[in-house]
Amino acid sequence: MTTKLIVHLRAHRTQAKLTQAELADLVGVSRKTINTIENGVFTPSTTLALTLADQLGCSVHDLFALPQ
Amino acid sequence: MPANPISRARLFGSIATVVTTLTAIIMASLSVGPSGLIWAGVIATVALGYALWSFILHVRHPKAADAAWDEQNTIAHRDSLIFGFWAVLWVFIAFLGLSVTGHMDPAVAFYWLGPVLGAVPPAHYVVSVLRGRAE
């Protein structure tokens, strides 16, 4: 299945007043990975999605959604 | 350019390996410059220098190393190794055909499989970086 995710990571990151590099540092990935997730190029693993949600104080469903 | 020192070393090390190997292949095919044995030494020096440099950086910057080998970069690296495997397989078949038909010395064919094996995965990785699929 190659359904493209709808990604709200950028909105939540900017709401948390974090740069891509700062969020990358918090979750232990490269800045490029945050960038590609935000642009829908890279789909993160469940572990990374949960870590991102945890750091941003929201749920995974707030960050990612399936197209209706 | 990546801010992460490990990613930066990986990118420059990969570029250096690819450029050196391509230069060696072009020079050797044109019969210009040093012998293949010297080129083998040059390629090995570049590759081992990169490996040593990378090892030192991994020891000095463990947190940066974790970020540099995050899931996206690990996937890009794995894809490079898979591409390298298929490239070597196809080059081996091509060289086998050339050797069997007498167009290539088997010793030379065997010799050049080494650089292909070593240079194709970093070449693929550099392309992944340029395409924005890795750092």
N, CA and C atoms of all chains as a GROMACS GRO file, in nm:
protein
  609
    1MET      N    1   0.085  -0.120   0.000
    1MET     CA    2   0.000   0.000   0.000
    1MET      C    3   0.088   0.124   0.000
    2THR      N    4   0.064   0.218  -0.091
    2THR     CA    5   0.149   0.336  -0.100
    2THR      C    6   0.069   0.464  -0.080
    3THR      N    7  -0.026   0.460   0.012
    3THR     CA    8  -0.106   0.578   0.041
    3THR      C    9  -0.018   0.689   0.098
    4LYS      N   10  -0.030   0.809   0.040
    4LYS     CA   11   0.050   0.921   0.088
    4LYS      C   12  -0.016   0.982   0.211
    5LEU      N   13   0.063   0.998   0.315
    5LEU     CA   14   0.011   1.053   0.440
    5LEU      C   15  -0.009   1.204   0.431
    6ILE      N   16  -0.107   1.252   0.504
    6ILE     CA   17  -0.120   1.397   0.524
    6ILE      C   18  -0.041   1.428   0.651
    7VAL      N   19   0.053   1.520   0.639
    7VAL     CA   20   0.145   1.546   0.751
    7VAL      C   21   0.121   1.686   0.807
    8HIS      N   22   0.099   1.692   0.938
    8HIS     CA   23   0.079   1.820   1.006
    8HIS      C   24   0.196   1.852   1.099
    9LEU      N   25   0.308   1.787   1.076
    9LEU     CA   26   0.422   1.803   1.166
    9LEU      C   27   0.473   1.948   1.168
   10ARG      N   28   0.481   2.010   1.051
   10ARG     CA   29   0.535   2.146   1.045
   10ARG      C   30   0.452   2.243   1.132
   11ALA      N   31   0.321   2.229   1.123
   11ALA     CA   32   0.234   2.318   1.200
   11ALA      C   33   0.256   2.300   1.350
   12HIS      N   34   0.265   2.174   1.392
   12HIS     CA   35   0.285   2.148   1.535
   12HIS      C   36   0.425   2.190   1.581
   13ARG      N   37   0.520   2.176   1.493
   13ARG     CA   38   0.658   2.216   1.529
   13ARG      C   39   0.668   2.367   1.544
   14THR      N   40   0.612   2.439   1.450
   14THR     CA   41   0.618   2.586   1.459
   14THR      C   42   0.536   2.636   1.577
   15GLN      N   43   0.427   2.565   1.607
   15GLN     CA   44   0.345   2.601   1.723
   15GLN      C   45   0.427   2.584   1.852
   16ALA      N   46   0.512   2.484   1.852
   16ALA     CA   47   0.598   2.460   1.969
   16ALA      C   48   0.724   2.548   1.967
   17LYS      N   49   0.732   2.634   1.866
   17LYS     CA   50   0.844   2.728   1.851
   17LYS      C   51   0.979   2.655   1.844
   18LEU      N   52   0.980   2.550   1.762
   18LEU     CA   53   1.103   2.473   1.743
   18LEU      C   54   1.145   2.481   1.596
   19THR      N   55   1.276   2.486   1.576
   19THR     CA   56   1.326   2.475   1.440
   19THR      C   57   1.337   2.326   1.405
   20GLN      N   58   1.357   2.298   1.277
   20GLN     CA   59   1.375   2.157   1.237
   20GLN      C   60   1.496   2.096   1.310
   21ALA      N   61   1.602   2.175   1.320
   21ALA     CA   62   1.725   2.125   1.384
   21ALA      C   63   1.702   2.097   1.532
   22GLU      N   64   1.626   2.184   1.598
   22GLU     CA   65   1.599   2.164   1.741
   22GLU      C   66   1.514   2.040   1.765
   23LEU      N   67   1.411   2.023   1.682
   23LEU     CA   68   1.326   1.904   1.697
   23LEU      C   69   1.406   1.777   1.665
   24ALA      N   70   1.490   1.786   1.562
   24ALA     CA   71   1.575   1.672   1.526
   24ALA      C   72   1.664   1.633   1.643
   25ASP      N   73   1.720   1.734   1.709
   25ASP     CA   74   1.807   1.709   1.823
   25ASP      C   75   1.730   1.644   1.938
   26LEU      N   76   1.607   1.688   1.957
   26LEU     CA   77   1.525   1.634   2.068
   26LEU      C   78   1.491   1.486   2.046
   27VAL      N   79   1.463   1.450   1.921
   27VAL     CA   80   1.421   1.311   1.896
   27VAL      C   81   1.536   1.222   1.846
   28GLY      N   82   1.654   1.283   1.827
   28GLY     CA   83   1.772   1.203   1.792
   28GLY      C   84   1.780   1.160   1.647
   29VAL      N   85   1.731   1.246   1.557
   29VAL     CA   86   1.746   1.217   1.413
   29VAL      C   87   1.814   1.337   1.346
   30SER      N   88   1.840   1.324   1.216
   30SER     CA   89   1.902   1.435   1.145
   30SER      C   90   1.796   1.539   1.105
   31ARG      N   91   1.841   1.662   1.082
   31ARG     CA   92   1.749   1.768   1.041
   31ARG      C   93   1.682   1.731   0.908
   32LYS      N   94   1.757   1.667   0.821
   32LYS     CA   95   1.705   1.627   0.690
   32LYS      C   96   1.585   1.533   0.707
   33THR      N   97   1.591   1.446   0.807
   33THR     CA   98   1.481   1.352   0.830
   33THR      C   99   1.354   1.427   0.868
   34ILE      N  100   1.368   1.526   0.957
   34ILE     CA  101   1.250   1.608   0.993
   34ILE      C  102   1.198   1.679   0.868
   35ASN      N  103   1.289   1.732   0.789
   35ASN     CA  104   1.252   1.804   0.667
   35ASN      C  105   1.176   1.713   0.570
   36THR      N  106   1.226   1.594   0.549
   36THR     CA  107   1.161   1.503   0.452
   36THR      C  108   1.028   1.449   0.506
   37ILE      N  109   1.019   1.435   0.638
   37ILE     CA  110   0.889   1.393   0.696
   37ILE      C  111   0.787   1.504   0.672
   38GLU      N  112   0.827   1.628   0.700
   38GLU     CA  113   0.735   1.741   0.684
   38GLU      C  114   0.690   1.757   0.538
   39ASN      N  115   0.778   1.725   0.445
   39ASN     CA  116   0.745   1.739   0.303
   39ASN      C  117   0.678   1.616   0.244
   40GLY      N  118   0.655   1.514   0.328
   40GLY     CA  119   0.589   1.394   0.281
   40GLY      C  120   0.676   1.304   0.196
   41VAL      N  121   0.807   1.329   0.197
   41VAL     CA  122   0.899   1.246   0.119
   41VAL      C  123   0.930   1.116   0.193
   42PHE      N  124   0.944   1.126   0.325
   42PHE     CA  125   0.980   1.010   0.406
   42PHE      C  126   0.871   0.984   0.509
   43THR      N  127   0.829   0.858   0.516
   43THR     CA  128   0.730   0.819   0.616
   43THR      C  129   0.803   0.758   0.735
   44PRO      N  130   0.788   0.817   0.853
   44PRO     CA  131   0.863   0.766   0.968
   44PRO      C  132   0.809   0.634   1.020
   45SER      N  133   0.892   0.565   1.096
   45SER     CA  134   0.847   0.442   1.161
   45SER      C  135   0.749   0.477   1.272
   46THR      N  136   0.681   0.375   1.322
   46THR     CA  137   0.588   0.396   1.434
   46THR      C  138   0.661   0.453   1.554
   47THR      N  139   0.780   0.402   1.579
   47THR     CA  140   0.859   0.449   1.694
   47THR      C  141   0.891   0.597   1.682
   48LEU      N  142   0.938   0.637   1.564
   48LEU     CA  143   0.973   0.779   1.545
   48LEU      C  144   0.848   0.867   1.549
   49ALA      N  145   0.737   0.819   1.491
   49ALA     CA  146   0.612   0.896   1.493
   49ALA      C  147   0.566   0.918   1.637
   50LEU      N  148   0.575   0.813   1.719
   50LEU     CA  149   0.536   0.825   1.860
   50LEU      C  150   0.630   0.918   1.935
   51THR      N  151   0.759   0.911   1.904
   51THR     CA  152   0.857   0.999   1.970
   51THR      C  153   0.831   1.145   1.934
   52LEU      N  154   0.802   1.170   1.806
   52LEU     CA  155   0.772   1.307   1.762
   52LEU      C  156   0.647   1.360   1.834
   53ALA      N  157   0.544   1.276   1.839
   53ALA     CA  158   0.421   1.316   1.905
   53ALA      C  159   0.446   1.344   2.053
   54ASP      N  160   0.525   1.260   2.113
   54ASP     CA  161   0.558   1.276   2.256
   54ASP      C  162   0.631   1.409   2.280
   55GLN      N  163   0.726   1.439   2.196
   55GLN     CA  164   0.804   1.563   2.212
   55GLN      C  165   0.718   1.686   2.188
   56LEU      N  166   0.622   1.675   2.098
   56LEU     CA  167   0.538   1.791   2.064
   56LEU      C  168   0.410   1.796   2.147
   57GLY      N  169   0.395   1.701   2.237
   57GLY     CA  170   0.281   1.703   2.328
   57GLY      C  171   0.148   1.684   2.258
   58CYS      N  172   0.146   1.598   2.158
   58CYS     CA  173   0.019   1.570   2.090
   58CYS      C  174   0.015   1.421   2.056
   59SER      N  175  -0.090   1.378   1.985
   59SER     CA  176  -0.097   1.237   1.949
   59SER      C  177  -0.047   1.219   1.805
   60VAL      N  178  -0.019   1.096   1.772
   60VAL     CA  179   0.028   1.066   1.636
   60VAL      C  180  -0.079   1.106   1.533
   61HIS      N  181  -0.207   1.091   1.573
   61HIS     CA  182  -0.317   1.128   1.482
   61HIS      C  183  -0.321   1.278   1.455
   62ASP      N  184  -0.265   1.357   1.547
   62ASP     CA  185  -0.258   1.501   1.522
   62ASP      C  186  -0.150   1.533   1.418
   63LEU      N  187  -0.048   1.451   1.415
   63LEU     CA  188   0.067   1.475   1.325
   63LEU      C  189   0.045   1.416   1.186
   64PHE      N  190  -0.017   1.300   1.182
   64PHE     CA  191  -0.033   1.228   1.055
   64PHE      C  192  -0.177   1.184   1.037
   65ALA      N  193  -0.223   1.190   0.914
   65ALA     CA  194  -0.360   1.144   0.885
   65ALA      C  195  -0.363   1.079   0.748
   66LEU      N  196  -0.457   0.985   0.735
   66LEU     CA  197  -0.478   0.922   0.603
   66LEU      C  198  -0.570   1.013   0.521
   67PRO      N  199  -0.550   1.019   0.390
   67PRO     CA  200  -0.641   1.100   0.308
   67PRO      C  201  -0.782   1.040   0.313
   68GLN      N  202  -0.879   1.128   0.317
   68GLN     CA  203  -1.020   1.080   0.326
   68GLN      C  204  -1.063   1.022   0.193
   69MET      N  205   2.522   2.175   0.279
   69MET     CA  206   2.619   2.086   0.345
   69MET      C  207   2.564   2.045   0.483
   70PRO      N  208   2.573   1.914   0.516
   70PRO     CA  209   2.520   1.871   0.645
   70PRO      C  210   2.594   1.936   0.763
   71ALA      N  211   2.517   1.973   0.867
   71ALA     CA  212   2.580   2.030   0.987
   71ALA      C  213   2.639   1.920   1.075
   72ASN      N  214   2.582   1.801   1.064
   72ASN     CA  215   2.629   1.687   1.143
   72ASN      C  216   2.768   1.643   1.093
   73PRO      N  217   2.869   1.638   1.183
   73PRO     CA  218   3.004   1.604   1.136
   73PRO      C  219   3.016   1.464   1.076
   74ILE      N  220   2.936   1.370   1.127
   74ILE     CA  221   2.940   1.232   1.074
   74ILE      C  222   2.881   1.230   0.932
   75SER      N  223   2.768   1.300   0.916
   75SER     CA  224   2.705   1.306   0.784
   75SER      C  225   2.795   1.375   0.684
   76ARG      N  226   2.861   1.482   0.731
   76ARG     CA  227   2.952   1.556   0.643
   76ARG      C  228   3.068   1.467   0.600
   77ALA      N  229   3.126   1.396   0.696
   77ALA     CA  230   3.238   1.305   0.665
   77ALA      C  231   3.193   1.196   0.568
   78ARG      N  232   3.071   1.145   0.591
   78ARG     CA  233   3.019   1.038   0.504
   78ARG      C  234   3.001   1.088   0.362
   79LEU      N  235   2.947   1.211   0.350
   79LEU     CA  236   2.926   1.267   0.217
   79LEU      C  237   3.058   1.290   0.145
   80PHE      N  238   3.152   1.357   0.213
   80PHE     CA  239   3.281   1.387   0.149
   80PHE      C  240   3.362   1.259   0.124
   81GLY      N  241   3.355   1.164   0.218
   81GLY     CA  242   3.424   1.037   0.200
   81GLY      C  243   3.370   0.960   0.081
   82SER      N  244   3.236   0.962   0.068
   82SER     CA  245   3.173   0.894  -0.046
   82SER      C  246   3.212   0.961  -0.177
   83ILE      N  247   3.207   1.094  -0.179
   83ILE     CA  248   3.244   1.167  -0.301
   83ILE      C  249   3.390   1.138  -0.337
   84ALA      N  250   3.478   1.141  -0.237
   84ALA     CA  251   3.622   1.116  -0.262
   84ALA      C  252   3.644   0.976  -0.319
   85THR      N  253   3.573   0.877  -0.263
   85THR     CA  254   3.587   0.739  -0.311
   85THR      C  255   3.540   0.728  -0.456
   86VAL      N  256   3.426   0.789  -0.485
   86VAL     CA  257   3.369   0.779  -0.620
   86VAL      C  258   3.459   0.852  -0.721
   87VAL      N  259   3.501   0.973  -0.686
   87VAL     CA  260   3.584   1.052  -0.778
   87VAL      C  261   3.717   0.981  -0.804
   88THR      N  262   3.779   0.929  -0.699
   88THR     CA  263   3.907   0.859  -0.716
   88THR      C  264   3.890   0.736  -0.806
   89THR      N  265   3.785   0.660  -0.780
   89THR     CA  266   3.762   0.538  -0.859
   89THR      C  267   3.732   0.571  -1.005
   90LEU      N  268   3.647   0.672  -1.026
   90LEU     CA  269   3.615   0.712  -1.164
   90LEU      C  270   3.740   0.760  -1.236
   91THR      N  271   3.821   0.839  -1.165
   91THR     CA  272   3.946   0.888  -1.225
   91THR      C  273   4.036   0.770  -1.263
   92ALA      N  274   4.046   0.673  -1.172
   92ALA     CA  275   4.130   0.555  -1.199
   92ALA      C  276   4.080   0.478  -1.321
   93ILE      N  277   3.947   0.460  -1.328
   93ILE     CA  278   3.890   0.384  -1.441
   93ILE      C  279   3.915   0.459  -1.573
   94ILE      N  280   3.892   0.590  -1.572
   94ILE     CA  281   3.910   0.670  -1.695
   94ILE      C  282   4.057   0.670  -1.737
   95MET      N  283   4.147   0.694  -1.640
   95MET     CA  284   4.291   0.699  -1.671
   95MET      C  285   4.340   0.564  -1.721
   96ALA      N  286   4.294   0.456  -1.655
   96ALA     CA  287   4.338   0.323  -1.695
   96ALA      C  288   4.286   0.285  -1.832
   97SER      N  289   4.159   0.322  -1.858
   97SER     CA  290   4.102   0.287  -1.989
   97SER      C  291   4.168   0.366  -2.102
   98LEU      N  292   4.223   0.484  -2.068
   98LEU     CA  293   4.294   0.564  -2.169
   98LEU      C  294   4.444   0.532  -2.170
   99SER      N  295   4.484   0.440  -2.081
   99SER     CA  296   4.627   0.404  -2.067
   99SER      C  297   4.714   0.527  -2.037
  100VAL      N  298   4.662   0.611  -1.950
  100VAL     CA  299   4.734   0.732  -1.910
  100VAL      C  300   4.762   0.723  -1.760
  101GLY      N  301   4.878   0.775  -1.718
  101GLY     CA  302   4.907   0.782  -1.576
  101GLY      C  303   4.964   0.654  -1.519
  102PRO      N  304   4.956   0.639  -1.386
  102PRO     CA  305   5.020   0.525  -1.320
  102PRO      C  306   4.953   0.391  -1.352
  103SER      N  307   5.016   0.284  -1.308
  103SER     CA  308   4.964   0.150  -1.334
  103SER      C  309   4.842   0.123  -1.247
  104GLY      N  310   4.771   0.016  -1.282
  104GLY     CA  311   4.653  -0.022  -1.205
  104GLY      C  312   4.685  -0.051  -1.060
  105LEU      N  313   4.803  -0.106  -1.036
  105LEU     CA  314   4.842  -0.139  -0.898
  105LEU      C  315   4.855  -0.012  -0.814
  106ILE      N  316   4.912   0.092  -0.874
  106ILE     CA  317   4.924   0.220  -0.802
  106ILE      C  318   4.786   0.280  -0.778
  107TRP      N  319   4.700   0.270  -0.879
  107TRP     CA  320   4.563   0.320  -0.862
  107TRP      C  321   4.492   0.244  -0.750
  108ALA      N  322   4.517   0.114  -0.744
  108ALA     CA  323   4.456   0.035  -0.636
  108ALA      C  324   4.500   0.090  -0.500
  109GLY      N  325   4.628   0.126  -0.492
  109GLY     CA  326   4.682   0.183  -0.368
  109GLY      C  327   4.620   0.318  -0.336
  110VAL      N  328   4.599   0.399  -0.440
  110VAL     CA  329   4.538   0.532  -0.420
  110VAL      C  330   4.393   0.518  -0.372
  111ILE      N  331   4.319   0.428  -0.439
  111ILE     CA  332   4.179   0.406  -0.400
  111ILE      C  333   4.172   0.354  -0.256
  112ALA      N  334   4.260   0.258  -0.226
  112ALA     CA  335   4.261   0.200  -0.091
  112ALA      C  336   4.297   0.305   0.014
  113THR      N  337   4.393   0.393  -0.019
  113THR     CA  338   4.432   0.499   0.076
  113THR      C  339   4.315   0.593   0.104
  114VAL      N  340   4.246   0.632  -0.002
  114VAL     CA  341   4.131   0.722   0.014
  114VAL      C  342   4.022   0.653   0.099
  115ALA      N  343   3.992   0.528   0.065
  115ALA     CA  344   3.885   0.456   0.136
  115ALA      C  345   3.922   0.431   0.282
  116LEU      N  346   4.047   0.391   0.306
  116LEU     CA  347   4.089   0.364   0.444
  116LEU      C  348   4.100   0.495   0.524
  117GLY      N  349   4.145   0.601   0.456
  117GLY     CA  350   4.151   0.732   0.521
  117GLY      C  351   4.013   0.778   0.565
  118TYR      N  352   3.915   0.758   0.476
  118TYR     CA  353   3.777   0.793   0.509
  118TYR      C  354   3.728   0.707   0.626
  119ALA      N  355   3.758   0.578   0.622
  119ALA     CA  356   3.713   0.488   0.730
  119ALA      C  357   3.772   0.530   0.865
  120LEU      N  358   3.900   0.565   0.864
  120LEU     CA  359   3.967   0.606   0.989
  120LEU      C  360   3.909   0.738   1.039
  121TRP      N  361   3.891   0.833   0.948
  121TRP     CA  362   3.835   0.964   0.981
  121TRP      C  363   3.694   0.946   1.040
  122SER      N  364   3.616   0.860   0.975
  122SER     CA  365   3.479   0.836   1.019
  122SER      C  366   3.478   0.770   1.158
  123PHE      N  367   3.570   0.675   1.178
  123PHE     CA  368   3.578   0.606   1.308
  123PHE      C  369   3.609   0.706   1.420
  124ILE      N  370   3.707   0.794   1.396
  124ILE     CA  371   3.744   0.895   1.496
  124ILE      C  372   3.624   0.986   1.528
  125LEU      N  373   3.553   1.028   1.424
  125LEU     CA  374   3.437   1.115   1.445
  125LEU      C  375   3.326   1.043   1.522
  126HIS      N  376   3.307   0.913   1.492
  126HIS     CA  377   3.204   0.836   1.564
  126HIS      C  378   3.238   0.828   1.713
  127VAL      N  379   3.365   0.811   1.743
  127VAL     CA  380   3.407   0.801   1.884
  127VAL      C  381   3.393   0.937   1.952
  128ARG      N  382   3.428   1.044   1.883
  128ARG     CA  383   3.426   1.178   1.943
  128ARG      C  384   3.285   1.237   1.951
  129HIS      N  385   3.198   1.198   1.861
  129HIS     CA  386   3.062   1.257   1.857
  129HIS      C  387   2.956   1.146   1.855
  130PRO      N  388   2.939   1.073   1.966
  130PRO     CA  389   2.844   0.960   1.964
  130PRO      C  390   2.699   1.003   1.940
  131LYS      N  391   2.659   1.120   1.993
  131LYS     CA  392   2.520   1.164   1.973
  131LYS      C  393   2.496   1.202   1.827
  132ALA      N  394   2.595   1.268   1.768
  132ALA     CA  395   2.584   1.304   1.626
  132ALA      C  396   2.582   1.177   1.540
  133ALA      N  397   2.655   1.074   1.585
  133ALA     CA  398   2.657   0.948   1.510
  133ALA      C  399   2.519   0.884   1.510
  134ASP      N  400   2.449   0.890   1.624
  134ASP     CA  401   2.314   0.834   1.631
  134ASP      C  402   2.221   0.906   1.532
  135ALA      N  403   2.232   1.040   1.528
  135ALA     CA  404   2.147   1.118   1.438
  135ALA      C  405   2.185   1.091   1.292
  136ALA      N  406   2.314   1.075   1.268
  136ALA     CA  407   2.360   1.052   1.130
  136ALA      C  408   2.315   0.916   1.078
  137TRP      N  409   2.294   0.823   1.171
  137TRP     CA  410   2.248   0.689   1.132
  137TRP      C  411   2.104   0.668   1.176
  138ASP      N  412   2.022   0.771   1.161
  138ASP     CA  413   1.880   0.757   1.195
  138ASP      C  414   1.812   0.669   1.089
  139GLU      N  415   1.682   0.650   1.104
  139GLU     CA  416   1.616   0.551   1.018
  139GLU      C  417   1.618   0.587   0.870
  140GLN      N  418   1.605   0.716   0.839
  140GLN     CA  419   1.606   0.754   0.696
  140GLN      C  420   1.743   0.726   0.634
  141ASN      N  421   1.850   0.766   0.704
  141ASN     CA  422   1.984   0.745   0.651
  141ASN      C  423   2.022   0.597   0.647
  142THR      N  424   1.971   0.522   0.744
  142THR     CA  425   1.996   0.377   0.744
  142THR      C  426   1.930   0.311   0.624
  143ILE      N  427   1.808   0.356   0.594
  143ILE     CA  428   1.737   0.301   0.477
  143ILE      C  429   1.811   0.338   0.348
  144ALA      N  430   1.856   0.465   0.340
  144ALA     CA  431   1.930   0.509   0.220
  144ALA      C  432   2.060   0.429   0.206
  145HIS      N  433   2.125   0.402   0.319
  145HIS     CA  434   2.249   0.324   0.317
  145HIS      C  435   2.223   0.180   0.271
  146ARG      N  436   2.114   0.122   0.324
  146ARG     CA  437   2.079  -0.016   0.285
  146ARG      C  438   2.046  -0.022   0.136
  147ASP      N  439   1.974   0.078   0.086
  147ASP     CA  440   1.941   0.082  -0.057
  147ASP      C  441   2.068   0.093  -0.142
  148SER      N  442   2.166   0.166  -0.091
  148SER     CA  443   2.294   0.179  -0.163
  148SER      C  444   2.365   0.044  -0.172
  149LEU      N  445   2.362  -0.031  -0.063
  149LEU     CA  446   2.427  -0.162  -0.063
  149LEU      C  447   2.355  -0.258  -0.157
  150ILE      N  448   2.222  -0.251  -0.159
  150ILE     CA  449   2.145  -0.337  -0.250
  150ILE      C  450   2.176  -0.300  -0.395
  151PHE      N  451   2.180  -0.170  -0.423
  151PHE     CA  452   2.214  -0.125  -0.558
  151PHE      C  453   2.355  -0.170  -0.596
  152GLY      N  454   2.446  -0.160  -0.500
  152GLY     CA  455   2.585  -0.203  -0.523
  152GLY      C  456   2.593  -0.351  -0.557
  153PHE      N  457   2.512  -0.431  -0.487
  153PHE     CA  458   2.510  -0.575  -0.514
  153PHE      C  459   2.469  -0.603  -0.658
  154TRP      N  460   2.359  -0.539  -0.700
  154TRP     CA  461   2.311  -0.563  -0.836
  154TRP      C  462   2.408  -0.507  -0.940
  155ALA      N  463   2.469  -0.394  -0.910
  155ALA     CA  464   2.566  -0.336  -1.004
  155ALA      C  465   2.683  -0.431  -1.024
  156VAL      N  466   2.734  -0.486  -0.915
  156VAL     CA  467   2.847  -0.578  -0.925
  156VAL      C  468   2.807  -0.704  -1.002
  157LEU      N  469   2.686  -0.750  -0.977
  157LEU     CA  470   2.639  -0.870  -1.046
  157LEU      C  471   2.634  -0.846  -1.198
  158TRP      N  472   2.578  -0.732  -1.238
  158TRP     CA  473   2.568  -0.702  -1.382
  158TRP      C  474   2.705  -0.676  -1.444
  159VAL      N  475   2.792  -0.606  -1.368
  159VAL     CA  476   2.927  -0.582  -1.420
  159VAL      C  477   3.002  -0.715  -1.432
  160PHE      N  478   2.981  -0.804  -1.334
  160PHE     CA  479   3.045  -0.936  -1.341
  160PHE      C  480   3.000  -1.010  -1.466
  161ILE      N  481   2.869  -1.008  -1.494
  161ILE     CA  482   2.817  -1.078  -1.613
  161ILE      C  483   2.875  -1.015  -1.740
  162ALA      N  484   2.881  -0.880  -1.742
  162ALA     CA  485   2.937  -0.811  -1.859
  162ALA      C  486   3.084  -0.847  -1.877
  163PHE      N  487   3.160  -0.845  -1.768
  163PHE     CA  488   3.303  -0.880  -1.776
  163PHE      C  489   3.322  -1.026  -1.814
  164LEU      N  490   3.233  -1.111  -1.763
  164LEU     CA  491   3.241  -1.254  -1.797
  164LEU      C  492   3.224  -1.271  -1.948
  165GLY      N  493   3.124  -1.200  -2.002
  165GLY     CA  494   3.100  -1.206  -2.146
  165GLY      C  495   3.219  -1.156  -2.225
  166LEU      N  496   3.278  -1.046  -2.180
  166LEU     CA  497   3.395  -0.990  -2.248
  166LEU      C  498   3.515  -1.084  -2.238
  167SER      N  499   3.530  -1.149  -2.122
  167SER     CA  500   3.643  -1.241  -2.102
  167SER      C  501   3.628  -1.366  -2.188
  168VAL      N  502   3.506  -1.420  -2.189
  168VAL     CA  503   3.480  -1.543  -2.265
  168VAL      C  504   3.500  -1.520  -2.415
  169THR      N  505   3.461  -1.401  -2.462
  169THR     CA  506   3.475  -1.370  -2.605
  169THR      C  507   3.614  -1.315  -2.640
  170GLY      N  508   3.702  -1.311  -2.540
  170GLY     CA  509   3.839  -1.270  -2.566
  170GLY      C  510   3.860  -1.119  -2.578
  171HIS      N  511   3.764  -1.041  -2.537
  171HIS     CA  512   3.777  -0.895  -2.544
  171HIS      C  513   3.838  -0.835  -2.418
  172MET      N  514   3.854  -0.917  -2.315
  172MET     CA  515   3.907  -0.865  -2.189
  172MET      C  516   3.987  -0.974  -2.120
  173ASP      N  517   4.099  -0.935  -2.063
  173ASP     CA  518   4.180  -1.029  -1.987
  173ASP      C  519   4.108  -1.061  -1.856
  174PRO      N  520   4.089  -1.189  -1.823
  174PRO     CA  521   4.017  -1.224  -1.698
  174PRO      C  522   4.080  -1.161  -1.573
  175ALA      N  523   4.213  -1.149  -1.572
  175ALA     CA  524   4.279  -1.088  -1.456
  175ALA      C  525   4.240  -0.941  -1.441
  176VAL      N  526   4.232  -0.871  -1.555
  176VAL     CA  527   4.191  -0.729  -1.554
  176VAL      C  528   4.045  -0.718  -1.509
  177ALA      N  529   3.961  -0.810  -1.562
  177ALA     CA  530   3.818  -0.809  -1.525
  177ALA      C  531   3.802  -0.829  -1.375
  178PHE      N  532   3.876  -0.924  -1.321
  178PHE     CA  533   3.870  -0.951  -1.177
  178PHE      C  534   3.918  -0.830  -1.098
  179TYR      N  535   4.024  -0.767  -1.148
  179TYR     CA  536   4.082  -0.651  -1.080
  179TYR      C  537   3.980  -0.536  -1.071
  180TRP      N  538   3.909  -0.508  -1.181
  180TRP     CA  539   3.818  -0.393  -1.184
  180TRP      C  540   3.686  -0.416  -1.113
  181LEU      N  541   3.659  -0.543  -1.079
  181LEU     CA  542   3.537  -0.568  -1.001
  181LEU      C  543   3.548  -0.505  -0.862
  182GLY      N  544   3.671  -0.498  -0.810
  182GLY     CA  545   3.695  -0.440  -0.676
  182GLY      C  546   3.650  -0.296  -0.667
  183PRO      N  547   3.700  -0.209  -0.756
  183PRO     CA  548   3.656  -0.069  -0.752
  183PRO      C  549   3.506  -0.052  -0.770
  184VAL      N  550   3.446  -0.136  -0.856
  184VAL     CA  551   3.301  -0.126  -0.876
  184VAL      C  552   3.229  -0.160  -0.746
  185LEU      N  553   3.275  -0.268  -0.683
  185LEU     CA  554   3.216  -0.311  -0.557
  185LEU      C  555   3.229  -0.202  -0.450
  186GLY      N  556   3.342  -0.133  -0.453
  186GLY     CA  557   3.367  -0.030  -0.351
  186GLY      C  558   3.303   0.104  -0.380
  187ALA      N  559   3.292   0.139  -0.508
  187ALA     CA  560   3.250   0.276  -0.543
  187ALA      C  561   3.101   0.291  -0.573
  188VAL      N  562   3.035   0.183  -0.614
  188VAL     CA  563   2.893   0.199  -0.652
  188VAL      C  564   2.804   0.234  -0.532
  189PRO      N  565   2.818   0.164  -0.416
  189PRO     CA  566   2.731   0.204  -0.303
  189PRO      C  567   2.750   0.351  -0.261
  190PRO      N  568   2.875   0.401  -0.246
  190PRO     CA  569   2.886   0.545  -0.214
  190PRO      C  570   2.832   0.636  -0.323
  191ALA      N  571   2.845   0.593  -0.450
  191ALA     CA  572   2.790   0.675  -0.559
  191ALA      C  573   2.638   0.684  -0.544
  192HIS      N  574   2.575   0.570  -0.514
  192HIS     CA  575   2.430   0.568  -0.495
  192HIS      C  576   2.392   0.656  -0.375
  193TYR      N  577   2.473   0.650  -0.270
  193TYR     CA  578   2.442   0.729  -0.150
  193TYR      C  579   2.452   0.879  -0.180
  194VAL      N  580   2.555   0.917  -0.256
  194VAL     CA  581   2.571   1.059  -0.293
  194VAL      C  582   2.449   1.106  -0.372
  195VAL      N  583   2.402   1.021  -0.463
  195VAL     CA  584   2.282   1.056  -0.542
  195VAL      C  585   2.161   1.072  -0.448
  196SER      N  586   2.151   0.984  -0.348
  196SER     CA  587   2.041   0.996  -0.250
  196SER      C  588   2.048   1.129  -0.177
  197VAL      N  589   2.169   1.170  -0.141
  197VAL     CA  590   2.188   1.299  -0.072
  197VAL      C  591   2.147   1.414  -0.165
  198LEU      N  592   2.192   1.406  -0.290
  198LEU     CA  593   2.161   1.512  -0.386
  198LEU      C  594   2.011   1.520  -0.414
  199ARG      N  595   1.943   1.406  -0.406
  199ARG     CA  596   1.797   1.403  -0.428
  199ARG      C  597   1.720   1.442  -0.302
  200GLY      N  598   1.793   1.468  -0.193
  200GLY     CA  599   1.727   1.507  -0.068
  200GLY      C  600   1.666   1.392   0.006
  201ARG      N  601   1.714   1.268  -0.020
  201ARG     CA  602   1.660   1.149   0.044
  201ARG      C  603   1.749   1.099   0.158
  202ALA      N  604   1.859   1.169   0.181
  202ALA     CA  605   1.952   1.131   0.289
  202ALA      C  606   2.037   1.252   0.321
  203GLU      N  607   2.114   1.241   0.430
  203GLU     CA  608   2.199   1.354   0.467
  203GLU      C  609   2.344   1.308   0.472
   0.00000   0.00000   0.00000
